[in-house]
């Protein structure tokens, strides 16, 4: 069973940037997501790095109209199933294993697996995957490296994540094999903790306006 390209592309093409979030307090998730949606960024990746992450996903899924909540840093079957049960509409992993791909094939919720090398990309292509996360983007070679993959691996499109900033995002988005980027600068932990919803909305608007 191949990747559901149509469903994952809906997530990737909703806006130029997918915010990547670390949320400690689930109570802040709804106003944060509302600010992101108002700013034009509906796809929201909440990473499973905190105890409150699943509850945050659930609250966004149930209460924020227009949001497309997803779970990031998903590493195994238990996390995948818990994220889906919480209301995730997409799943993101920093890498990929055969076990994780097997789990994804049994789910209606699409997986965006990570890859950082040509060999990793080719292995995922063998499993029917053509929409991937390029991670960690800056540390793995940045835009110039990703551009070098565009010709030999032309069927694959990426969401570069890791070290991507407002200044660097346009360079990635100009590449023929990039559909969107993932970024934590729009709503970092400090802004969420301070409940800086207006600032998050402003940064979301700037991100939504980025063009390649």
C-alpha positions as CSV (number, residue, x, y, z in Angstrom):
1,X,0.0,0.0,0.0
2,X,1.5,3.3,-1.1
3,X,1.4,6.6,0.7
4,X,-1.8,8.5,0.4
5,X,-0.3,11.4,-1.5
6,X,-3.5,13.3,-1.9
7,X,-4.2,13.4,1.8
8,X,-0.7,14.4,2.8
9,X,-0.5,17.0,0.0
10,X,-3.6,18.6,1.4
11,X,-1.6,19.2,4.6
12,X,1.6,20.3,2.9
13,X,-0.1,22.7,0.4
14,X,-2.4,24.4,2.9
15,X,0.3,27.1,3.5
16,X,4.0,27.6,2.8
17,X,4.9,26.8,6.4
18,X,3.8,24.1,8.9
19,X,4.4,25.4,12.4
20,X,6.3,22.9,14.6
21,X,5.3,23.3,18.2
22,X,6.3,22.1,21.6
23,X,3.4,22.7,24.1
24,X,3.8,22.2,27.8
25,X,0.4,23.4,28.9
26,X,-2.6,22.0,26.9
27,X,-4.8,24.9,28.0
28,X,-2.7,27.2,25.8
29,X,-3.2,25.0,22.7
30,X,-6.6,26.4,21.6
31,X,-5.8,30.1,21.6
32,X,-2.4,29.4,20.0
33,X,-4.0,27.3,17.2
34,X,-6.7,30.0,16.7
35,X,-3.9,32.6,16.3
36,X,-2.1,30.4,13.7
37,X,-5.3,29.8,11.7
38,X,-6.2,33.5,11.8
39,X,-2.7,34.1,10.4
40,X,-3.2,31.7,7.6
41,X,-1.4,28.6,8.8
42,X,-4.0,25.8,9.3
43,X,-1.6,22.8,9.3
44,X,-0.3,22.6,12.8
45,X,2.3,20.0,14.0
46,X,2.3,19.4,17.7
47,X,5.3,17.4,18.7
48,X,5.0,14.5,21.1
49,X,7.8,15.8,23.3
50,X,5.7,16.8,26.3
51,X,3.2,15.1,28.6
52,X,0.5,17.4,27.5
53,X,1.0,17.0,23.7
54,X,-1.8,14.5,23.1
55,X,-4.3,16.5,25.1
56,X,-3.3,19.6,23.2
57,X,-4.0,17.8,19.9
58,X,-7.3,16.7,21.2
59,X,-8.3,20.2,22.2
60,X,-7.3,21.7,18.9
61,X,-9.1,19.0,16.9
62,X,-12.3,19.5,18.9
63,X,-12.3,23.3,19.2
64,X,-10.5,25.1,16.5
65,X,-12.4,25.5,13.2
66,X,-10.2,25.4,10.1
67,X,-7.2,23.8,11.9
68,X,-5.5,20.7,10.6
69,X,-3.8,19.3,13.7
70,X,-1.1,16.8,13.4
71,X,1.4,15.0,15.7
72,X,5.2,15.2,15.3
73,X,8.1,13.2,16.7
74,X,6.0,10.0,16.3
75,X,8.4,7.1,16.8
76,X,6.4,3.9,17.3
77,X,3.0,2.2,17.1
78,X,1.7,3.3,20.5
79,X,2.4,6.9,19.7
80,X,0.9,6.7,16.2
81,X,-2.3,5.1,17.6
82,X,-2.6,7.6,20.5
83,X,-2.1,10.5,18.1
84,X,-4.8,9.3,15.8
85,X,-7.1,8.7,18.7
86,X,-6.5,12.3,19.9
87,X,-7.6,13.7,16.5
88,X,-4.4,14.0,14.5
89,X,-5.1,14.4,10.8
90,X,-1.5,13.7,9.9
91,X,1.6,12.1,11.5
92,X,5.2,13.3,11.2
93,X,8.3,11.3,12.1
94,X,11.9,12.4,12.2
95,X,12.9,9.3,10.3
96,X,11.4,6.0,9.1
97,X,11.5,2.3,10.0
98,X,9.8,-0.6,8.3
99,X,7.7,-1.0,11.5
100,X,6.5,2.6,11.3
101,X,5.6,2.3,7.6
102,X,3.7,-0.9,8.4
103,X,1.7,0.9,11.0
104,X,1.0,3.8,8.6
105,X,-0.3,1.4,6.0
106,X,-3.0,0.2,8.5
107,X,-4.2,3.7,9.2
108,X,-6.3,6.2,7.3
109,X,-4.2,9.0,8.8
110,X,-1.2,9.7,6.5
111,X,2.4,9.7,7.5
112,X,5.1,12.2,6.5
113,X,8.3,10.3,7.3
114,X,11.7,11.9,7.6
115,X,14.7,11.3,5.4
116,X,18.2,13.0,5.2
117,X,20.1,11.0,2.6
118,X,19.5,9.7,-1.0
119,X,19.6,6.1,0.3
120,X,16.9,6.9,2.9
121,X,14.7,8.6,0.2
122,X,15.1,5.6,-2.1
123,X,14.2,3.1,0.6
124,X,11.0,5.1,1.2
125,X,10.3,5.2,-2.5
126,X,10.4,1.4,-2.5
127,X,7.6,1.5,0.0
128,X,5.5,3.8,-2.1
129,X,6.4,7.1,-0.4
130,X,7.0,10.3,-2.4
131,X,6.2,13.0,0.1
132,X,8.8,13.3,2.8
133,X,10.1,15.4,5.6
134,X,13.8,16.5,5.0
135,X,15.2,16.5,8.5
136,X,17.3,17.9,10.0
137,X,17.3,20.3,7.0
138,X,20.1,22.8,7.8
139,X,22.3,20.3,9.6
140,X,21.9,17.7,6.8
141,X,23.1,20.0,4.1
142,X,20.5,22.7,3.7
143,X,18.9,24.0,0.5
144,X,21.9,23.3,-1.8
145,X,21.9,19.7,-0.8
146,X,18.2,19.3,-1.2
147,X,18.4,20.9,-4.6
148,X,21.0,18.3,-5.6
149,X,18.4,15.5,-5.0
150,X,15.7,17.2,-7.2
151,X,17.0,15.7,-10.5
152,X,17.9,12.1,-9.6
153,X,14.9,11.8,-7.3
154,X,12.5,14.0,-9.2
155,X,9.3,12.2,-8.0
156,X,9.8,13.1,-4.4
157,X,8.7,16.4,-2.8
158,X,9.8,17.5,0.6
159,X,9.0,19.5,3.7
160,X,12.4,20.7,5.0
161,X,12.4,21.0,8.8
162,X,15.1,21.8,11.3
163,X,16.9,25.1,11.5
164,X,14.6,26.7,8.9
165,X,13.9,30.3,9.7
166,X,11.8,33.1,8.1
167,X,14.9,34.3,6.3
168,X,15.9,30.8,5.0
169,X,12.4,29.6,4.1
170,X,12.1,31.4,0.7
171,X,15.3,29.7,-0.5
172,X,13.9,26.3,0.3
173,X,10.5,27.2,-1.2
174,X,12.1,28.1,-4.5
175,X,13.3,24.5,-5.0
176,X,11.4,22.4,-7.4
177,X,11.2,19.5,-4.9
178,X,9.8,21.5,-1.9
179,X,6.1,21.9,-1.2
180,X,6.4,23.6,2.2
181,X,8.7,24.0,5.1
182,X,8.4,23.3,8.8
183,X,9.4,25.9,11.4
184,X,9.3,26.5,15.1
185,X,10.0,30.3,14.9
186,X,6.3,31.2,14.5
187,X,5.2,30.0,17.9
188,X,8.2,29.0,20.0
189,X,7.9,27.8,23.6
190,X,8.6,31.3,25.0
191,X,5.8,32.9,22.9
192,X,3.4,30.2,23.9
193,X,4.3,30.4,27.6
194,X,3.8,34.2,27.5
195,X,0.5,33.8,25.7
196,X,1.7,36.2,22.9
197,X,-1.2,35.3,20.6
198,X,-1.0,38.6,18.7
199,X,2.7,38.1,18.1
200,X,2.1,34.5,16.9
201,X,-0.7,35.6,14.6
202,X,1.6,38.3,13.2
203,X,4.4,35.9,12.5
204,X,1.9,33.4,11.0
205,X,0.8,36.1,8.6
206,X,4.4,36.8,7.6
207,X,5.0,33.1,7.1
208,X,1.8,32.6,5.1
209,X,2.9,35.3,2.7
210,X,6.3,33.7,1.9
211,X,6.6,32.7,-1.7
212,X,9.2,30.6,-3.4
